Each structure stands twice: as structure tokens, then as C-alpha cells.
Amino acid sequence: MIRERVRALLERVASGEVAPERALDELARAPIESIDFATIDHHRGLRQGFPEVIFGAGKSPAQIVEIAGRVSARGDRALITRTDAGALGALRERWPNARLNELARTAIVPQPSDAVPQAGPVLVVTAGTSDLPVAEEAAETLFASAVCAERLTDVGVAGIHRLLAKSDALQRAKLIIVVAGMDGALPSVIGGLVACPVIAVPTSVGYGASFGGLAALLTMLNSCAAGVTVVNIDNGFGAAMAAARFVKA
């Protein structure tokens, strides 16, 4: 139950189109819904502007479909992250119009009233092709949040000329999400080139001394560029949700 829909309902009550009792009945259904294996927070969209997101890892395809169905039944867009092939297949069977991204491991069950992405643009940059799964998770989350996402791929510091050739895209962005593993140096470079906020996402891509992304995380936390914010390792979703709040504020 997102804020825009509640506002529209209240406006219909004020105009006399909807009786107060009917509006109360609709709002009374909103807060939570308990099923055998989950307690769904239907009020999150009203509080935060985006419905509860379904974290697919550890859930069975049947559980994911059931939760997504409950979210969708309330008129909310359902975003599922960290899915697997089995869950994606089950979601495709239940909702043929679902937006599925196997690389990102995400699925979006749309609503007819979904807003077209207009805020932004947010530029999602990857240091290497191996960082794409995390970057795609960020881009799909931005799409679900009605934020325009642009992509700039494989422009890491090993060939810095690739990045410098894309200065127009860097300057056009309202916010930049930089996804990098290995040495994690790219966010500092970009942070020194642009005036907009930069959100750095360390990935678990790298050789043994990268310690599963810890080396990139520490590099980003110690960035000498002003205005660089860092999220957890491989957390493209978290970076995108923060970005959406920034550009839609």
C-alpha cells in the first residue's frame, strides 16, 4: 500500500466518491498478513514508499510465489531478489508478464498502475564484466523503484581510458553506483571526477588475497575522494534502494 494510493483513496473520501467506512475497511487490511511461513508487512510501502521486498535465498519456489501473490493481491509491485532458476521458472509460470533477470537473480511482478521510471538517471558502473551480477541487481532494483538506470560496463582502473571516454555519462548522472571487486579502486577515481553522490559496492570478485571482497570493501571505506558512501559486499540491492531515496527526495 504505497503513499500515492492511500492519498488517492483519501481524496476520494474527501470528494464524497468513497464512503469513510469503505476506506476504513481497505486501510484496516493494510498492516500485516501472517501465513504459515511468513509475516508480510503490507504497510512498508506506506511508511517507506516501496513495498516489502522478497529475499529469495533460502526460500522454496512455492514460498516465493505465495508471498509474491499476497503482495501483488494488495496492488503492490513485488520485487524478488537472490532467486534461483527454480524460483524464476515458477514465477514465470504464475505471471507470464513478470520481468525476470537471470544474471541479476531478480524478478518483478508488475502492476498495471506501476509508474514509469522517471527519476534519475542513476548510472550503474562496473569495474569488470565479472561484477555484472551485482550491478544488474542494482539496476533491476532501480527499475522497480521507478528510477531510470543507465549502465557503464567494464571500465575499471586497469584501462582508465575506457572510463574517461565516457565523461558525458558521468556528468549526466544524478547519482553513480560503482560496483567493483579486485582492488576496489574505481569508486575513488569516479568520486574525484564528479559532483554527484557516489555509492560504492564492493564485490566478492578477485583472487585469494581479496578475501571474498573484504579487500575491496576496506579500500572503498578508506577512499580519499569526498562524497563516497559504501555498502556491504555484493549488496547491489542496498545500493539501489539508497540511491532511489536520494534521487526521489
TORBABA-167728 format. One record per residue (C-alpha): residue number from 1; z, y, x. Coordinates in steps of 0.001 Angstrom, whole numbers, plus 500000, padded with zeros to 6 digits. Layout:
N
{seq = NUM | zz = Z | yy = Y | xx = X}
...
//
This chain:
249
{seq = 1 | zz = 500000 | yy = 500000 | xx = 500000}
{seq = 2 | zz = 498713 | yy = 502894 | xx = 502100}
{seq = 3 | zz = 499762 | yy = 506500 | xx = 501580}
{seq = 4 | zz = 496406 | yy = 507645 | xx = 500209}
{seq = 5 | zz = 496517 | yy = 505081 | xx = 497410}
{seq = 6 | zz = 500091 | yy = 505997 | xx = 496448}
{seq = 7 | zz = 499170 | yy = 509680 | xx = 496442}
{seq = 8 | zz = 496203 | yy = 508961 | xx = 494173}
{seq = 9 | zz = 498475 | yy = 506999 | xx = 491818}
{seq = 10 | zz = 500987 | yy = 509856 | xx = 491646}
{seq = 11 | zz = 498183 | yy = 512339 | xx = 490970}
{seq = 12 | zz = 497015 | yy = 510164 | xx = 488079}
{seq = 13 | zz = 500572 | yy = 510165 | xx = 486712}
{seq = 14 | zz = 500738 | yy = 513963 | xx = 487026}
{seq = 15 | zz = 497440 | yy = 514342 | xx = 485170}
{seq = 16 | zz = 498606 | yy = 512043 | xx = 482369}
{seq = 17 | zz = 495975 | yy = 509422 | xx = 483116}
{seq = 18 | zz = 498607 | yy = 506788 | xx = 484041}
{seq = 19 | zz = 501956 | yy = 506328 | xx = 482312}
{seq = 20 | zz = 505046 | yy = 506633 | xx = 484541}
{seq = 21 | zz = 506186 | yy = 503138 | xx = 483539}
{seq = 22 | zz = 502923 | yy = 501613 | xx = 484726}
{seq = 23 | zz = 503186 | yy = 503468 | xx = 488035}
{seq = 24 | zz = 506755 | yy = 502219 | xx = 488449}
{seq = 25 | zz = 505625 | yy = 498650 | xx = 487869}
{seq = 26 | zz = 502962 | yy = 498990 | xx = 490562}
{seq = 27 | zz = 505342 | yy = 500582 | xx = 493069}
{seq = 28 | zz = 508051 | yy = 498009 | xx = 492347}
{seq = 29 | zz = 505747 | yy = 495275 | xx = 493637}
{seq = 30 | zz = 505298 | yy = 497032 | xx = 496938}
{seq = 31 | zz = 508152 | yy = 496469 | xx = 499403}
{seq = 32 | zz = 508270 | yy = 492796 | xx = 500456}
{seq = 33 | zz = 506973 | yy = 489407 | xx = 499399}
{seq = 34 | zz = 508646 | yy = 486181 | xx = 500511}
{seq = 35 | zz = 506777 | yy = 482905 | xx = 500806}
{seq = 36 | zz = 507836 | yy = 479639 | xx = 502416}
{seq = 37 | zz = 506935 | yy = 480604 | xx = 505976}
{seq = 38 | zz = 506727 | yy = 484415 | xx = 505990}
{seq = 39 | zz = 508184 | yy = 487606 | xx = 504555}
{seq = 40 | zz = 505345 | yy = 490079 | xx = 504136}
{seq = 41 | zz = 506066 | yy = 493795 | xx = 504490}
{seq = 42 | zz = 503788 | yy = 495405 | xx = 501903}
{seq = 43 | zz = 505458 | yy = 498794 | xx = 502392}
{seq = 44 | zz = 504363 | yy = 499168 | xx = 506006}
{seq = 45 | zz = 501108 | yy = 500877 | xx = 505061}
{seq = 46 | zz = 503058 | yy = 503470 | xx = 503073}
{seq = 47 | zz = 505502 | yy = 504079 | xx = 505931}
{seq = 48 | zz = 503109 | yy = 503962 | xx = 508856}
{seq = 49 | zz = 499631 | yy = 504452 | xx = 507444}
{seq = 50 | zz = 498415 | yy = 500914 | xx = 508263}
{seq = 51 | zz = 499341 | yy = 497571 | xx = 506646}
{seq = 52 | zz = 501241 | yy = 494811 | xx = 508401}
{seq = 53 | zz = 499061 | yy = 493084 | xx = 510997}
{seq = 54 | zz = 498966 | yy = 489278 | xx = 511190}
{seq = 55 | zz = 499619 | yy = 487879 | xx = 514676}
{seq = 56 | zz = 497681 | yy = 484621 | xx = 514612}
{seq = 57 | zz = 499083 | yy = 482853 | xx = 517674}
{seq = 58 | zz = 501418 | yy = 480046 | xx = 516646}
{seq = 59 | zz = 500318 | yy = 480121 | xx = 513017}
{seq = 60 | zz = 498172 | yy = 477442 | xx = 511405}
{seq = 61 | zz = 494819 | yy = 478381 | xx = 509835}
{seq = 62 | zz = 496293 | yy = 477706 | xx = 506394}
{seq = 63 | zz = 499227 | yy = 480029 | xx = 507059}
{seq = 64 | zz = 496936 | yy = 482797 | xx = 508304}
{seq = 65 | zz = 494659 | yy = 482510 | xx = 505266}
{seq = 66 | zz = 497643 | yy = 482545 | xx = 502913}
{seq = 67 | zz = 499210 | yy = 485652 | xx = 504468}
{seq = 68 | zz = 495861 | yy = 487450 | xx = 504639}
{seq = 69 | zz = 495300 | yy = 486619 | xx = 500986}
{seq = 70 | zz = 498650 | yy = 488117 | xx = 499992}
{seq = 71 | zz = 497902 | yy = 491302 | xx = 501960}
{seq = 72 | zz = 494399 | yy = 491536 | xx = 500544}
{seq = 73 | zz = 495625 | yy = 490966 | xx = 496977}
{seq = 74 | zz = 497633 | yy = 494202 | xx = 497218}
{seq = 75 | zz = 494448 | yy = 496096 | xx = 498040}
{seq = 76 | zz = 495108 | yy = 496407 | xx = 501774}
{seq = 77 | zz = 492773 | yy = 495642 | xx = 504653}
{seq = 78 | zz = 494030 | yy = 492580 | xx = 506553}
{seq = 79 | zz = 493777 | yy = 492589 | xx = 510352}
{seq = 80 | zz = 494452 | yy = 489325 | xx = 512164}
{seq = 81 | zz = 494843 | yy = 489247 | xx = 515955}
{seq = 82 | zz = 495067 | yy = 486426 | xx = 518512}
{seq = 83 | zz = 493296 | yy = 483908 | xx = 516305}
{seq = 84 | zz = 491561 | yy = 480710 | xx = 517409}
{seq = 85 | zz = 488339 | yy = 479018 | xx = 516385}
{seq = 86 | zz = 490023 | yy = 477020 | xx = 513628}
{seq = 87 | zz = 491531 | yy = 480109 | xx = 512021}
{seq = 88 | zz = 488295 | yy = 482071 | xx = 512328}
{seq = 89 | zz = 486434 | yy = 479267 | xx = 510592}
{seq = 90 | zz = 488991 | yy = 479137 | xx = 507774}
{seq = 91 | zz = 488835 | yy = 482900 | xx = 507336}
{seq = 92 | zz = 485029 | yy = 482835 | xx = 507265}
{seq = 93 | zz = 485104 | yy = 480150 | xx = 504581}
{seq = 94 | zz = 487584 | yy = 482097 | xx = 502443}
{seq = 95 | zz = 485994 | yy = 485539 | xx = 502985}
{seq = 96 | zz = 482294 | yy = 485323 | xx = 503924}
{seq = 97 | zz = 482254 | yy = 489119 | xx = 504361}
{seq = 98 | zz = 485116 | yy = 489105 | xx = 506876}
{seq = 99 | zz = 484473 | yy = 490836 | xx = 510194}
{seq = 100 | zz = 485061 | yy = 488233 | xx = 512920}
{seq = 101 | zz = 485051 | yy = 488803 | xx = 516672}
{seq = 102 | zz = 485419 | yy = 485597 | xx = 518665}
{seq = 103 | zz = 485693 | yy = 487414 | xx = 522000}
{seq = 104 | zz = 488487 | yy = 489654 | xx = 520718}
{seq = 105 | zz = 490046 | yy = 486779 | xx = 518742}
{seq = 106 | zz = 490327 | yy = 489100 | xx = 515755}
{seq = 107 | zz = 489371 | yy = 489061 | xx = 512097}
{seq = 108 | zz = 489297 | yy = 491815 | xx = 509490}
{seq = 109 | zz = 489321 | yy = 491079 | xx = 505761}
{seq = 110 | zz = 487878 | yy = 494270 | xx = 504273}
{seq = 111 | zz = 488418 | yy = 496074 | xx = 501006}
{seq = 112 | zz = 485700 | yy = 497887 | xx = 499006}
{seq = 113 | zz = 487667 | yy = 501123 | xx = 499378}
{seq = 114 | zz = 488016 | yy = 500892 | xx = 503174}
{seq = 115 | zz = 487496 | yy = 504194 | xx = 504952}
{seq = 116 | zz = 484501 | yy = 504575 | xx = 507244}
{seq = 117 | zz = 485639 | yy = 505205 | xx = 510840}
{seq = 118 | zz = 485603 | yy = 508968 | xx = 511386}
{seq = 119 | zz = 488498 | yy = 509934 | xx = 513665}
{seq = 120 | zz = 487987 | yy = 509973 | xx = 517394}
{seq = 121 | zz = 485951 | yy = 508962 | xx = 519227}
{seq = 122 | zz = 488196 | yy = 506789 | xx = 521373}
{seq = 123 | zz = 486452 | yy = 505463 | xx = 524457}
{seq = 124 | zz = 487408 | yy = 501916 | xx = 525487}
{seq = 125 | zz = 486650 | yy = 501419 | xx = 529183}
{seq = 126 | zz = 486776 | yy = 498154 | xx = 531122}
{seq = 127 | zz = 487006 | yy = 497830 | xx = 534877}
{seq = 128 | zz = 485216 | yy = 494459 | xx = 534774}
{seq = 129 | zz = 483470 | yy = 492133 | xx = 532355}
{seq = 130 | zz = 486432 | yy = 489751 | xx = 532578}
{seq = 131 | zz = 488555 | yy = 492431 | xx = 530874}
{seq = 132 | zz = 486357 | yy = 492406 | xx = 527766}
{seq = 133 | zz = 488538 | yy = 490184 | xx = 525519}
{seq = 134 | zz = 491406 | yy = 492681 | xx = 525723}
{seq = 135 | zz = 489047 | yy = 495640 | xx = 525355}
{seq = 136 | zz = 487406 | yy = 494099 | xx = 522295}
{seq = 137 | zz = 490810 | yy = 493538 | xx = 520725}
{seq = 138 | zz = 491428 | yy = 497263 | xx = 521169}
{seq = 139 | zz = 488023 | yy = 498227 | xx = 519767}
{seq = 140 | zz = 488392 | yy = 495991 | xx = 516696}
{seq = 141 | zz = 491874 | yy = 497369 | xx = 516035}
{seq = 142 | zz = 490479 | yy = 500899 | xx = 516206}
{seq = 143 | zz = 487756 | yy = 499941 | xx = 513724}
{seq = 144 | zz = 490374 | yy = 498504 | xx = 511361}
{seq = 145 | zz = 492296 | yy = 501786 | xx = 511703}
{seq = 146 | zz = 489209 | yy = 503830 | xx = 510697}
{seq = 147 | zz = 488795 | yy = 505257 | xx = 514211}
{seq = 148 | zz = 485414 | yy = 505462 | xx = 515956}
{seq = 149 | zz = 485392 | yy = 503330 | xx = 519106}
{seq = 150 | zz = 482882 | yy = 503720 | xx = 521906}
{seq = 151 | zz = 482615 | yy = 501277 | xx = 524802}
{seq = 152 | zz = 482043 | yy = 501664 | xx = 528524}
{seq = 153 | zz = 481941 | yy = 498317 | xx = 530310}
{seq = 154 | zz = 482252 | yy = 497142 | xx = 533920}
{seq = 155 | zz = 482772 | yy = 500479 | xx = 535682}
{seq = 156 | zz = 485654 | yy = 499592 | xx = 537998}
{seq = 157 | zz = 486551 | yy = 501220 | xx = 541290}
{seq = 158 | zz = 484599 | yy = 498660 | xx = 543359}
{seq = 159 | zz = 481495 | yy = 500643 | xx = 542343}
{seq = 160 | zz = 482807 | yy = 504041 | xx = 541321}
{seq = 161 | zz = 479293 | yy = 505499 | xx = 540953}
{seq = 162 | zz = 478957 | yy = 503445 | xx = 537747}
{seq = 163 | zz = 481790 | yy = 505453 | xx = 536195}
{seq = 164 | zz = 480691 | yy = 508843 | xx = 537484}
{seq = 165 | zz = 477259 | yy = 508313 | xx = 535947}
{seq = 166 | zz = 478923 | yy = 508211 | xx = 532502}
{seq = 167 | zz = 480723 | yy = 511567 | xx = 532673}
{seq = 168 | zz = 479309 | yy = 512668 | xx = 529297}
{seq = 169 | zz = 481042 | yy = 509775 | xx = 527516}
{seq = 170 | zz = 484301 | yy = 510536 | xx = 529339}
{seq = 171 | zz = 484249 | yy = 514189 | xx = 528360}
{seq = 172 | zz = 483279 | yy = 513489 | xx = 524725}
{seq = 173 | zz = 486252 | yy = 511196 | xx = 524068}
{seq = 174 | zz = 489375 | yy = 512413 | xx = 522270}
{seq = 175 | zz = 491351 | yy = 509659 | xx = 523977}
{seq = 176 | zz = 490477 | yy = 506956 | xx = 526502}
{seq = 177 | zz = 491817 | yy = 503401 | xx = 526665}
{seq = 178 | zz = 491320 | yy = 501944 | xx = 530141}
{seq = 179 | zz = 491506 | yy = 498148 | xx = 530449}
{seq = 180 | zz = 491792 | yy = 496796 | xx = 534000}
{seq = 181 | zz = 493142 | yy = 493869 | xx = 535963}
{seq = 182 | zz = 492978 | yy = 493140 | xx = 539692}
{seq = 183 | zz = 494357 | yy = 496255 | xx = 541437}
{seq = 184 | zz = 494614 | yy = 498253 | xx = 538192}
{seq = 185 | zz = 493363 | yy = 501450 | xx = 539851}
{seq = 186 | zz = 490824 | yy = 502614 | xx = 537268}
{seq = 187 | zz = 493244 | yy = 504481 | xx = 534913}
{seq = 188 | zz = 494334 | yy = 506765 | xx = 537759}
{seq = 189 | zz = 490724 | yy = 507602 | xx = 538574}
{seq = 190 | zz = 489879 | yy = 508382 | xx = 534962}
{seq = 191 | zz = 493171 | yy = 510219 | xx = 534466}
{seq = 192 | zz = 492145 | yy = 512572 | xx = 537254}
{seq = 193 | zz = 488770 | yy = 513314 | xx = 535654}
{seq = 194 | zz = 489592 | yy = 514094 | xx = 532013}
{seq = 195 | zz = 491865 | yy = 516337 | xx = 529971}
{seq = 196 | zz = 492423 | yy = 513927 | xx = 527076}
{seq = 197 | zz = 495249 | yy = 511341 | xx = 526937}
{seq = 198 | zz = 494659 | yy = 508062 | xx = 528788}
{seq = 199 | zz = 496257 | yy = 504780 | xx = 527711}
{seq = 200 | zz = 496177 | yy = 502122 | xx = 530421}
{seq = 201 | zz = 496114 | yy = 498413 | xx = 529586}
{seq = 202 | zz = 496791 | yy = 496016 | xx = 532476}
{seq = 203 | zz = 495183 | yy = 492614 | xx = 532090}
{seq = 204 | zz = 496088 | yy = 489239 | xx = 533498}
{seq = 205 | zz = 492723 | yy = 489093 | xx = 535281}
{seq = 206 | zz = 492984 | yy = 488630 | xx = 539044}
{seq = 207 | zz = 493762 | yy = 486297 | xx = 541921}
{seq = 208 | zz = 497162 | yy = 484830 | xx = 542780}
{seq = 209 | zz = 498801 | yy = 487993 | xx = 544098}
{seq = 210 | zz = 498026 | yy = 489766 | xx = 540830}
{seq = 211 | zz = 500910 | yy = 487742 | xx = 539340}
{seq = 212 | zz = 499268 | yy = 487434 | xx = 535935}
{seq = 213 | zz = 498748 | yy = 491181 | xx = 535544}
{seq = 214 | zz = 502070 | yy = 492325 | xx = 536977}
{seq = 215 | zz = 500367 | yy = 493952 | xx = 539976}
{seq = 216 | zz = 498069 | yy = 495969 | xx = 537699}
{seq = 217 | zz = 500997 | yy = 496906 | xx = 535462}
{seq = 218 | zz = 503030 | yy = 498261 | xx = 538387}
{seq = 219 | zz = 500026 | yy = 500186 | xx = 539733}
{seq = 220 | zz = 499473 | yy = 501838 | xx = 536361}
{seq = 221 | zz = 503163 | yy = 502665 | xx = 535934}
{seq = 222 | zz = 503042 | yy = 504355 | xx = 539339}
{seq = 223 | zz = 499873 | yy = 506323 | xx = 538603}
{seq = 224 | zz = 499649 | yy = 509690 | xx = 540337}
{seq = 225 | zz = 497382 | yy = 511053 | xx = 537578}
{seq = 226 | zz = 499102 | yy = 513168 | xx = 534920}
{seq = 227 | zz = 498999 | yy = 512011 | xx = 531315}
{seq = 228 | zz = 498517 | yy = 508265 | xx = 531821}
{seq = 229 | zz = 500538 | yy = 506076 | xx = 529445}
{seq = 230 | zz = 500847 | yy = 502317 | xx = 529964}
{seq = 231 | zz = 501241 | yy = 499428 | xx = 527503}
{seq = 232 | zz = 502108 | yy = 495795 | xx = 528110}
{seq = 233 | zz = 499869 | yy = 493256 | xx = 529855}
{seq = 234 | zz = 496822 | yy = 492246 | xx = 527756}
{seq = 235 | zz = 498047 | yy = 494396 | xx = 524849}
{seq = 236 | zz = 494773 | yy = 495843 | xx = 523598}
{seq = 237 | zz = 496180 | yy = 495892 | xx = 520075}
{seq = 238 | zz = 499171 | yy = 498030 | xx = 521046}
{seq = 239 | zz = 496997 | yy = 500492 | xx = 522949}
{seq = 240 | zz = 494660 | yy = 500888 | xx = 519978}
{seq = 241 | zz = 497452 | yy = 501414 | xx = 517454}
{seq = 242 | zz = 498946 | yy = 504126 | xx = 519662}
{seq = 243 | zz = 495512 | yy = 505696 | xx = 520113}
{seq = 244 | zz = 494905 | yy = 505745 | xx = 516354}
{seq = 245 | zz = 498154 | yy = 507616 | xx = 515792}
{seq = 246 | zz = 497259 | yy = 510165 | xx = 518450}
{seq = 247 | zz = 493762 | yy = 510969 | xx = 517175}
{seq = 248 | zz = 494705 | yy = 510922 | xx = 513466}
{seq = 249 | zz = 497872 | yy = 513022 | xx = 513836}
//
